[in-house]
Amino acid sequence: MSQESRQPSPIQDAEGGHVSWDKWHLLEIELQDRFLKELEENGGPPPKCEDAGWQQGKL
């Protein structure tokens, strides 16, 4: 698909695809939704916390 025929997304302006400051919240929401979906699908086991060194036994 050529650059000229692509339609900008609702958060981009018509020329150049820049995101204006008043639309950043939409971008943040979209990124958060994608992150949570990916985490749900491929989250894996929870991390294990281990202590080490001179702090051993203090956690």
Secondary structure, DSSP 8 states (H G I E B T S, - for coil): --TTT----TTB-TTTT-B-GGGHHHHHHHHHHHHHHHHHHH--S-------GGGTT--
